[in-house]
Each structure stands twice: as structure tokens, then as C-alpha cells.
Amino acid sequence: MKKNAGRIDWLMLLPILGLMLFSIAIVYSASATIAQSKFGSSENLVLKHSIRILAGIIIIFIFAKIDYHFWQKYTKFFVVLAVLMLLYVLVSGQTHHGATRWIDIGPINFQPSEFAKFALVMHIAFLLATKQDKIKDFKEGMLPLLLWSLAICVLIALQPNYSTAFVIFIISILLMFIGNVNNGHLSLLALTGIIGGSIYAVSAPYRVQRLLSYLGFMHGTVDVDSAPNYQLQQALLGFGNGGFLGVGPGQSRQSHFFLPESYGDFIYSIIGEEYGYIGSVVIILIFIIITWRGIKVAKNAPDDFGEFLSFGIIATFAIYGIVNAAVNCGLLPTTGLPMPFVSYGGTAVVFYAGAFGIMLNISAQSGIYPHADNEKPDED
């Protein structure tokens, strides 16, 4: 291990902490009215969120101190556990809003897909790192990657959670591309996935209706008040209300029962309403800074496992952030993907925190963070 492995990459950590702490304020603003109505206390949801943010911060610092090579021994265990949990969800999971995605363990409401996506990223990174000498071979190199990716994506799609399954599939493809998988094999997998995913997408009438309504809304050919477009309409009204400088912290009107999921999937619209165009751009810039730093960590990682794992983590973070913001702005059809470190939620906060704790350890061992003496890190 590098001698400087205990140091912290503040260029990555500070923006993450900024998002986490800011999320407490915006979740409170976005959830207060709903929490008062549902639970009799406007602080109910923000208190739960604050506890999870505190837990996430602790997890980041703990995981940042653990040598990332430690996780190599357990990647297969994690991905097998993820498959078993996803199977359990299909059989005995808790159903909310027509989807079965949760496991209830006493007071804890757990969404296995959040664990599964990082378990898959970790195992793909391990397989790519250990199979570089035969990665071009389909049976020895591509097939194990394909089987684990399909297992996770299919089980999540059956919940049904099509958007999450599709994004995880894209992340897997990107990781394989970075990992030098045979381009022909990868192209065939991508094409098969797109065809299969498209057939599955149109197999459910509600998904077809959602897509057609979205396209009609964008072209002004359907009723903007129709159910599939209601969230998008209210989200865009939030941005419109905010204008350039916003209506001010805590002054959102859309969070007063107008915008469903105002503290979850559509929290970016509440940011736009309260902090305006300026606030919306600042959030995107923070995401860009973290993503830039993550790419730099991946490029300078001490070994292949660190490189592929870093890229997988930062790709997950960036894609989820891009899709969430695009959905809120009406650039993509409505999906159920939260904004990392900003949206209300327990499972996602904890696993993103653990993932970035691991990345901070990779960064420390690569020695790319700035330090006063500018000395190169030495090997033990």
C-alpha cells in the first residue's frame, strides 16, 4: 500500500459533503408540507433523511481508510447476495405504487437494486482486472461479464423497474468498453440489449402510454393535464416560478401537493424553483467537478482493479445525475431515478457513500491529490 494512503482527496470530498449537507435543507423545504399531512410533523421526513446523511458521512470516512484491495475477495459474494435479494423481492418483496422493489427488515425499508448496481460494478471491475490476458475471448472473457450483468438487469426489470435496469445495463457496457472487451462481442451485446429492452419496454401498456404521452406533450398534441404528464408539467412550472434567482429558500409553492415526489425524484425542480437558474447551474457544476475528479482518479489508479472500479462508481454517479436532471427539465420521459446525494432516500445515500469512500481510498493510493510538499508517494 502507498505510504500516503491515509490522506484525503479534498477536491472530491468537499463537493460531496456540500451536496449531502445541502440536501438536508432542500429535502426539508420539499417535504415539510407532505410530512405534516402524512405524519403530523413537518420535520418527520427531514429528520430521517438527516440521520441517513450523518450515517453516510461516517461511512465515507470509514471506507476511505480501508484498503480498496480488501474488497476484491468479496466481489463474487456481493453479486451473488444481490441476485438472491432480488429474487427474494420478486417472491416476497414489499409493493408500493404498483412496483415490488423493497425488503422490509423491521423499521428498515431496503431497496436491493441500490446494492445490486454497486455489487455488479465491483464484480465487473474485478473480472476485467483479473482476465485482461483473455478478455478478448468470448467464453473466458466476455461470458462471465454477460451472465452477471443480465442476471442483475433482468431481475430488476421484472420488479418492474425498467429505468434502473436500463441504466445499469449502460453502465455495464461502458465498463466493458473501458476494460478492452472485444468490440465485436460488445457491439453484439449492446444491440441485443437494445432490441430486448425495447421489446420489454413496449410489452407493458403503461410504459407505452407514458412514452406516447411524453412525446405528445413535447409536441403540444396531448392534454398537458393528463396523468402521465402531470409530474413533468408541475416540474416545469417549478423551474418557471424560480426564474433566474429563485423564489428563495423554503418558499417553494410546487412542494405544497402540486409536484408528486417533490423531495425524491423531482427534487431538482424544487431547487430550480427556490434557487433559480443560478442554483440549478451550481448543482450541475458540482456534479461536473466530482465527475472530473472521479475520472482523474480512475486514470491514475495504482492498478486495473482500482481503475475499473473508480470508473464504474463515477459513471453510476454521473449517469444518475444526468438522467434525473434531464427528466426534471423534460428532456427525457419520467423515470424513477433519484439524484445522488440530493434526493431523499436511505438506501441510495448509504451505498453511494460507501462507493465514494472506496474511491477516496483509491485516490489516496494514487497520490494525485494536492499536498504542500509535492513529494511523490513512496511504496512501502
C-alpha distance (Angstrom), angle and dihedral (degrees) to the residues before:
residue distance angle dihedral
M1 . . .
K2 3.77 . .
K3 3.77 117.0 .
N4 3.82 90.1 -127.9
A5 3.81 94.5 51.3
G6 3.79 91.6 115.1
R7 3.80 94.6 63.3
I8 3.79 122.9 102.4
D9 3.79 125.7 -125.9
W10 3.79 97.0 -132.9
L11 3.81 92.8 -178.6
M12 3.79 86.8 67.2
L13 3.79 100.8 31.6
L14 3.81 100.2 50.3
P15 3.84 96.1 55.6
I16 3.82 89.5 47.6
L17 3.80 92.0 50.3
G18 3.79 88.7 46.6
L19 3.82 91.4 55.6
M20 3.80 92.0 46.1
L21 3.79 95.0 50.2
F22 3.79 93.0 42.7
S23 3.79 89.0 52.2
I24 3.81 90.0 64.7
A25 3.80 91.3 59.6
I26 3.79 96.1 43.6
V27 3.83 94.4 43.2
Y28 3.82 89.0 52.7
S29 3.78 91.5 50.8
A30 3.80 93.1 45.1
S31 3.82 97.0 44.3
A32 3.82 105.9 34.4
T33 3.81 97.5 93.5
I34 3.80 94.2 43.3
A35 3.81 92.2 45.4
Q36 3.81 91.1 50.8
S37 3.80 90.2 51.9
K38 3.82 96.9 44.6
F39 3.79 102.8 34.3
G40 3.79 105.8 17.7
S41 3.80 92.4 -115.6
S42 3.78 127.3 83.9
E43 3.83 89.6 -152.1
N44 3.81 96.5 54.8
L45 3.80 99.0 97.6
V46 3.79 97.0 35.5
L47 3.80 91.4 52.3
K48 3.81 90.4 53.9
H49 3.78 89.9 46.7
S50 3.82 92.5 48.1
I51 3.81 91.2 53.5
R52 3.81 89.8 52.1
I53 3.79 91.8 47.5
L54 3.81 90.0 51.4
A55 3.79 90.0 48.6
G56 3.81 89.2 48.5
I57 3.81 92.7 52.6
I58 3.80 90.8 50.5
I59 3.82 90.4 48.4
I60 3.81 91.6 51.2
F61 3.80 92.4 56.1
I62 3.82 93.7 43.0
F63 3.80 94.1 49.3
A64 3.81 91.3 44.0
K65 3.82 87.6 63.6
I66 3.81 95.0 51.2
D67 3.79 115.9 90.5
Y68 3.81 104.1 -113.4
H69 3.81 90.7 -136.7
F70 3.81 86.6 70.7
W71 3.81 89.7 73.9
Q72 3.82 93.8 57.7
K73 3.80 90.8 78.9
Y74 3.80 92.7 57.5
T75 3.80 105.9 39.6
K76 3.81 94.2 102.0
F77 3.80 91.1 46.1
F78 3.82 90.1 51.8
V79 3.80 95.0 49.5
V80 3.83 92.6 45.6
L81 3.81 88.8 49.3
A82 3.82 89.1 49.9
V83 3.82 91.4 52.8
L84 3.81 91.4 48.7
M85 3.81 91.9 49.6
L86 3.80 91.8 48.7
L87 3.81 89.7 50.3
Y88 3.79 89.5 50.3
V89 3.81 89.9 51.6
L90 3.80 90.9 55.9
V91 3.81 91.1 50.9
S92 3.80 104.5 35.4
G93 3.80 108.1 1.1
Q94 3.78 125.4 133.5
T95 3.79 117.1 -98.7
H96 3.79 123.2 -141.1
H97 3.82 126.4 170.8
G98 3.81 91.3 -5.6
A99 3.83 96.4 -54.2
T100 3.81 128.1 101.8
R101 3.79 105.0 -145.4
W102 3.80 108.1 126.7
I103 3.78 141.7 81.1
D104 3.79 116.5 -156.7
I105 3.81 114.4 -147.2
G106 3.79 104.3 179.8
P107 3.81 106.8 -68.5
I108 3.82 91.7 -9.6
N109 3.80 118.8 95.6
F110 3.80 106.1 -160.2
Q111 3.83 128.2 -167.8
P112 3.83 107.6 -158.5
S113 3.82 94.1 -164.4
E114 3.82 89.1 71.3
F115 3.80 90.1 56.6
A116 3.80 92.2 40.5
K117 3.80 95.9 57.8
F118 3.80 93.1 54.4
A119 3.82 92.7 40.7
L120 3.81 88.2 54.4
V121 3.81 92.8 46.7
M122 3.79 90.3 50.5
H123 3.81 94.3 48.5
I124 3.81 94.1 45.0
A125 3.82 88.4 51.1
F126 3.81 89.6 51.4
L127 3.82 93.8 47.7
L128 3.80 92.5 47.3
A129 3.81 91.6 49.0
T130 3.80 95.0 48.6
K131 3.80 98.1 40.6
Q132 3.81 101.8 47.6
D133 3.81 91.5 117.9
K134 3.82 91.2 58.7
I135 3.80 102.1 22.5
K136 3.82 92.1 117.3
D137 3.80 91.4 59.7
F138 3.80 113.2 92.3
K139 3.80 99.0 -145.5
E140 3.80 98.3 40.2
G141 3.79 99.6 31.1
M142 3.80 113.0 22.6
L143 3.80 104.0 29.6
P144 3.83 98.9 66.2
L145 3.81 90.4 47.9
L146 3.80 90.4 48.4
L147 3.81 95.5 49.0
W148 3.80 96.2 49.7
S149 3.80 92.9 44.2
L150 3.80 93.4 49.8
A151 3.81 92.6 45.2
I152 3.81 92.4 55.5
C153 3.80 96.2 40.1
V154 3.82 95.8 46.5
L155 3.81 93.6 48.1
I156 3.81 91.6 49.9
A157 3.81 92.1 45.9
L158 3.81 90.0 54.1
Q159 3.84 93.1 58.7
P160 3.11 77.3 61.3
N161 3.80 102.7 -106.4
Y162 3.78 103.6 134.7
S163 3.81 97.9 164.1
T164 3.81 94.1 53.4
A165 3.82 91.9 46.0
F166 3.80 91.4 49.3
V167 3.82 93.9 49.2
I168 3.83 92.1 47.5
F169 3.82 88.5 50.9
I170 3.82 90.1 52.7
I171 3.82 91.0 49.2
S172 3.82 89.9 50.6
I173 3.80 91.2 51.2
L174 3.82 91.3 49.7
L175 3.80 91.4 49.9
M176 3.80 91.8 50.3
F177 3.79 90.4 48.9
I178 3.81 91.2 52.4
G179 3.81 88.4 45.5
N180 3.83 93.1 60.8
V181 3.80 97.3 -112.4
N182 3.81 113.4 171.6
N183 3.81 106.9 -78.1
G184 3.78 92.8 -138.7
H185 3.80 92.3 52.9
L186 3.79 90.9 45.5
S187 3.81 93.5 48.9
L188 3.80 90.4 50.5
L189 3.81 90.8 49.8
A190 3.80 92.3 48.3
L191 3.80 92.3 48.2
T192 3.80 92.5 46.9
G193 3.79 90.8 47.7
I194 3.80 93.1 49.7
I195 3.82 92.6 48.6
G196 3.79 93.4 44.3
G197 3.79 92.5 44.3
S198 3.81 91.8 49.2
I199 3.80 92.2 51.0
Y200 3.80 90.6 48.4
A201 3.82 91.3 46.7
V202 3.81 93.3 56.8
S203 3.81 93.1 41.8
A204 3.80 90.7 82.8
P205 3.82 117.0 63.6
Y206 3.80 92.9 -147.6
R207 3.81 91.8 58.5
V208 3.79 91.4 48.7
Q209 3.81 90.5 48.1
R210 3.81 91.2 48.5
L211 3.80 92.0 51.5
L212 3.82 94.5 45.1
S213 3.79 91.4 46.6
Y214 3.79 90.8 50.0
L215 3.81 92.4 50.4
G216 3.79 90.4 46.5
F217 3.80 91.6 48.5
M218 3.79 90.9 52.1
H219 3.81 90.9 50.9
G220 3.81 94.9 41.0
T221 3.80 94.0 -119.0
V222 3.83 99.6 119.1
D223 3.78 136.4 53.9
V224 3.80 108.3 -82.0
D225 3.82 89.4 -149.1
S226 3.81 93.4 58.7
A227 3.80 113.9 122.7
P228 3.84 98.0 -109.3
N229 3.80 91.1 53.5
Y230 3.78 99.8 39.7
Q231 3.82 96.0 94.4
L232 3.79 92.8 47.4
Q233 3.80 92.4 47.8
Q234 3.80 92.0 51.2
A235 3.82 91.9 45.1
L236 3.80 91.4 53.7
L237 3.80 90.0 47.5
G238 3.78 87.6 55.5
F239 3.80 92.0 55.5
G240 3.78 89.3 45.6
N241 3.79 92.3 51.6
G242 3.79 90.8 51.3
G243 3.77 97.1 53.5
F244 3.79 115.5 173.1
L245 3.81 102.2 -32.9
G246 3.81 102.4 20.7
V247 3.79 133.2 -124.5
G248 3.81 91.4 -84.9
P249 3.83 136.5 -96.0
G250 3.79 112.0 -51.4
Q251 3.80 93.6 8.9
S252 3.81 98.8 102.7
R253 3.79 115.8 137.6
Q254 3.80 96.8 -173.6
S255 3.80 91.6 65.1
H256 3.83 89.6 64.2
F257 3.83 94.0 90.7
F258 3.82 94.1 -66.9
L259 3.80 98.5 99.4
P260 3.83 116.2 47.4
E261 3.80 114.4 -142.7
S262 3.80 88.9 18.0
Y263 3.81 91.1 156.6
G264 3.80 94.9 39.6
D265 3.78 129.1 34.7
F266 3.83 93.8 0.8
I267 3.79 99.8 43.5
Y268 3.81 91.1 113.7
S269 3.81 88.5 67.4
I270 3.81 89.9 54.8
I271 3.82 88.6 51.1
G272 3.80 88.4 52.5
E273 3.79 91.5 49.0
E274 3.81 97.2 47.8
Y275 3.81 100.2 33.4
G276 3.78 99.9 26.2
Y277 3.76 129.1 -149.1
I278 3.80 90.1 -36.4
G279 3.79 93.4 56.4
S280 3.81 92.5 45.1
V281 3.81 91.4 52.3
V282 3.81 92.3 47.0
I283 3.82 90.4 55.8
I284 3.81 90.8 50.7
L285 3.81 90.9 48.0
I286 3.81 90.3 53.0
F287 3.80 89.2 52.0
I288 3.81 89.5 49.9
I289 3.82 92.1 50.5
I290 3.81 92.5 50.3
T291 3.81 91.4 45.7
W292 3.83 92.3 48.3
R293 3.78 90.3 50.0
G294 3.80 91.6 46.9
I295 3.80 92.0 52.5
K296 3.79 89.8 50.0
V297 3.80 90.2 51.1
A298 3.81 90.2 51.2
K299 3.81 93.3 49.0
N300 3.81 92.1 50.1
A301 3.80 99.2 38.9
P302 3.82 114.8 136.3
D303 3.84 93.9 -120.6
D304 3.79 144.5 4.6
F305 3.80 94.8 -89.3
G306 3.80 91.3 54.0
E307 3.81 91.2 46.6
F308 3.80 96.5 49.7
L309 3.80 93.9 41.0
S310 3.81 92.5 49.8
F311 3.78 91.8 48.6
G312 3.80 92.0 48.5
I313 3.80 92.6 50.8
I314 3.79 95.4 46.8
A315 3.82 92.4 43.5
T316 3.81 89.6 53.9
F317 3.80 91.5 48.9
A318 3.81 94.6 46.3
I319 3.80 97.4 44.2
Y320 3.79 93.4 48.3
G321 3.81 90.4 48.8
I322 3.82 93.2 47.5
V323 3.81 94.1 47.0
N324 3.82 93.3 46.7
A325 3.81 93.2 50.0
A326 3.82 91.6 44.4
V327 3.81 92.0 51.2
N328 3.81 91.5 49.3
C329 3.81 90.1 51.0
G330 3.80 93.7 47.2
L331 3.80 95.1 -111.4
L332 3.82 92.4 119.5
P333 3.82 132.9 29.2
T334 3.79 116.3 -91.6
T335 3.81 113.8 -77.8
G336 3.78 134.1 168.9
L337 3.80 99.1 -115.2
P338 3.84 116.3 130.4
M339 3.79 125.2 -142.6
P340 3.84 107.7 -105.2
F341 3.83 115.0 -108.3
V342 3.84 90.9 -4.3
S343 3.82 109.5 64.3
Y344 3.79 121.1 76.3
G345 3.77 112.3 -96.1
G346 3.76 144.0 112.6
T347 3.79 108.9 -147.3
A348 3.80 95.3 47.1
V349 3.82 94.7 47.4
V350 3.80 92.5 51.4
F351 3.80 96.2 48.4
Y352 3.80 95.4 42.7
A353 3.81 87.6 50.6
G354 3.80 91.6 51.6
A355 3.81 91.7 46.4
F356 3.79 93.5 51.5
G357 3.79 90.9 44.7
I358 3.80 86.8 59.0
M359 3.80 90.4 47.5
L360 3.80 90.9 51.8
N361 3.79 88.6 56.0
I362 3.81 90.5 50.6
S363 3.80 89.3 49.3
A364 3.79 91.9 50.6
Q365 3.79 92.1 50.9
S366 3.80 91.3 48.7
G367 3.82 90.1 54.7
I368 3.83 94.4 -141.4
Y369 3.80 95.9 130.5
P370 3.81 116.8 102.8
H371 3.78 117.3 -101.9
A372 3.76 132.2 174.1
D373 3.77 101.4 -116.2
N374 3.84 94.0 48.1
E375 3.78 89.3 -146.3
K376 3.76 117.1 154.2
P377 3.79 114.5 -112.4
D378 3.78 113.0 -105.3
E379 3.75 129.3 -139.3
D380 3.79 118.3 -117.3
